[in-house]
């Protein structure tokens, strides 16, 4: 069973939509800048209801719970509360995700934001020291599904992420290369990075043929944004 209809939910439909033993909860708050309490309350209510099924539940949180710059934001505080709620279940797996890339109309994703700014010629700011980890939503679905079916995901909380991050400037350069458009940005002396331990997921990825190499990010951006 898959709860949700967004980017992550759609990626898991072919794996678990008709599975009577697994609940994929993918209907949470998708905007990391969300501030409205009603949005957080909606997810809590839906998650509480899903947990009543007493089935194996897959919950998607955020790697940002380890980002010292974001620890006190409403979104991260909420995700940590939801993780605690899920951990009260008998059988669960929590997967923390970085920036997930896929085909979506959501303007709040990092890659959609950059793409739209660059192709429109609109100005935007680049945090000079910021780095982000990106992963293909299809790879998330493949890795998580493998871990579940191989019985590697019982009562765990783990990061599913590319084992390296890139700077926002590198990402902008990649978009310029792929779209053929010139980005109109100014630098801001801000931003930072943090380490994401993705060893468990990386091992699973290698077993199913997913390769996180130096060409991964460019191939990822080409897959969803090449015109």
C-alpha positions in Angstrom: 0.0 0.0 0.0 1.3 3.5 -0.9 -0.1 6.6 0.8 0.5 9.7 -1.3 0.6 10.8 -4.9 3.7 12.9 -5.1 7.2 12.3 -6.4 8.2 9.6 -3.9 4.8 7.9 -3.8 4.8 7.5 -7.5 8.3 6.0 -7.5 7.2 3.3 -5.1 3.8 2.4 -6.7 5.3 -0.4 -8.9 7.0 -2.0 -5.8 4.4 -1.8 -3.1 1.1 -0.5 -4.3 -0.5 -3.9 -4.1 1.5 -5.3 -1.2 -0.8 -6.1 1.7 2.0 -6.2 4.3 3.8 -2.9 3.6 2.7 0.7 4.0 4.8 3.3 2.2 3.9 6.6 3.9 4.8 9.2 1.3 2.2 11.9 2.0 4.2 14.2 4.3 5.2 17.8 4.2 7.2 18.3 1.1 8.4 21.9 1.5 11.3 22.2 3.8 10.5 25.9 4.2 7.0 25.2 5.4 5.9 27.3 8.4 2.2 26.6 8.7 1.2 24.4 11.6 -1.8 23.0 9.7 0.5 21.3 7.2 2.5 19.6 10.0 -0.7 18.7 11.8 -2.1 17.1 8.6 0.9 14.8 8.3 0.8 13.8 12.0 -2.9 12.9 11.7 -2.4 10.8 8.5 0.7 9.1 10.0 -1.1 8.3 13.2 -3.9 6.7 11.2 -1.4 4.7 9.1 0.3 3.4 12.2 -2.9 1.9 13.4 -2.8 -0.7 10.6 0.1 -2.4 12.5 1.7 -3.3 9.2 5.4 -2.7 8.2 5.6 1.0 7.6 8.2 2.9 5.6 8.6 6.5 6.6 10.6 9.1 4.7 12.4 11.8 6.8 15.2 14.1 5.9 19.0 14.1 6.1 18.7 17.7 7.3 18.1 16.4 10.9 21.9 16.3 11.0 22.4 19.8 9.5 23.5 22.1 12.4 22.1 25.1 10.5 18.6 23.6 10.2 18.2 21.8 13.5 15.7 24.4 14.9 13.6 25.0 11.7 10.0 24.0 12.0 10.4 21.4 9.2 13.3 19.6 10.9 11.7 19.7 14.3 8.5 18.3 12.9 10.4 15.5 11.0 12.2 14.5 14.2 8.8 14.3 16.0 7.4 12.1 13.3 10.5 9.8 13.5 9.8 9.4 17.2 6.2 8.6 16.4 7.1 6.0 13.8 9.6 4.4 16.3 6.6 3.5 18.5 5.5 1.0 15.9 6.3 -2.7 16.1 7.7 -2.9 12.6 9.0 0.1 10.7 11.9 1.6 8.7 12.8 5.2 8.5 14.7 6.4 5.5 16.3 9.9 5.7 16.6 11.5 2.2 18.7 14.4 0.9 17.6 16.5 -2.2 15.5 14.0 -4.2 15.4 14.7 -8.0 12.7 13.5 -10.3 9.9 14.6 -12.6 7.7 16.9 -10.5 6.0 20.2 -10.9 6.8 21.1 -7.3 8.6 24.5 -7.5 10.1 24.1 -4.0 12.7 21.5 -5.0 16.2 22.8 -5.3 16.7 21.6 -8.8 13.4 22.9 -10.1 14.1 26.2 -8.5 17.5 26.5 -10.2 16.3 25.2 -13.5 13.4 27.7 -13.6 15.6 30.6 -12.6 18.3 29.7 -15.2 16.1 29.2 -18.2 14.1 32.3 -17.5 17.1 34.5 -16.9 15.8 35.6 -13.6 18.3 36.6 -11.0 19.0 34.5 -7.9 21.5 34.1 -5.1 24.1 31.4 -4.7 25.4 30.6 -1.3 29.1 30.4 -1.9 29.8 27.7 0.8 26.7 25.6 0.5 26.8 22.0 -0.6 24.0 19.6 -1.2 23.6 15.9 -1.7 21.3 14.8 -4.6 19.8 11.5 -5.5 17.5 10.2 -8.2 14.1 9.3 -6.9 14.2 6.1 -9.0 17.4 5.1 -7.2 15.7 5.8 -3.8 12.9 3.5 -4.7 15.3 0.8 -6.0 17.5 0.9 -2.9 14.7 1.0 -0.4 12.8 -1.7 -2.1 15.8 -4.0 -2.2 16.5 -3.4 1.5 12.9 -4.2 2.4 12.7 -7.3 0.3 16.1 -8.5 1.5 15.0 -8.1 5.1 17.7 -5.4 5.7 15.3 -2.7 6.9 13.6 -3.9 10.0 13.4 -1.2 12.7 16.2 0.9 11.3 16.8 4.6 10.7 19.2 5.2 7.9 20.3 7.7 5.2 19.6 6.9 1.6 21.9 9.4 -0.2 24.6 9.8 -2.7 27.9 9.4 -0.8 29.2 12.8 -1.8 27.8 16.3 -2.0 28.4 19.1 -4.5 28.5 22.8 -4.1 25.5 24.9 -5.3 27.9 26.6 -7.8 28.8 23.2 -9.3 25.2 22.4 -9.6 24.5 25.7 -11.3 27.4 25.1 -13.7 25.9 21.7 -14.5 22.6 23.3 -15.3 24.3 25.8 -17.6 26.0 23.0 -19.4 22.9 21.0 -19.9 20.4 23.8 -20.8 22.8 26.0 -22.7 21.5 29.0 -20.7 23.6 31.4 -18.7 22.7 31.7 -15.1 22.1 35.2 -13.6 23.3 35.0 -10.0 25.2 36.8 -7.3 27.2 35.2 -4.6 26.3 35.4 -0.9 28.9 34.6 1.7 26.7 32.0 3.4 26.0 28.3 3.5 27.8 25.2 4.7 27.8 21.4 4.5 27.6 18.4 6.8 28.5 14.8 6.5 25.9 12.2 5.6 26.7 8.7 6.5 25.1 6.6 3.7 27.2 3.5 4.1 24.3 1.1 4.5 22.4 2.4 1.5 25.6 2.6 -0.6 26.2 -1.1 0.0 22.7 -1.9 -1.1 23.1 0.3 -4.1 26.3 -1.5 -5.2 24.5 -4.9 -4.9 21.8 -3.8 -7.4 24.1 -2.0 -9.8 23.7 1.6 -8.9 26.9 3.5 -9.3 27.6 6.8 -7.5 30.6 8.1 -9.5 31.9 11.4 -10.7 29.3 11.5 -13.5 26.3 10.7 -11.4 25.1 14.3 -10.9 25.5 15.3 -14.5 23.6 12.2 -15.7 20.9 12.8 -13.1 20.4 16.4 -14.2 20.4 15.4 -17.9 17.8 12.7 -17.2 15.2 15.2 -15.9 16.2 18.6 -17.3 17.8 18.2 -20.8 15.7 20.0 -23.4 
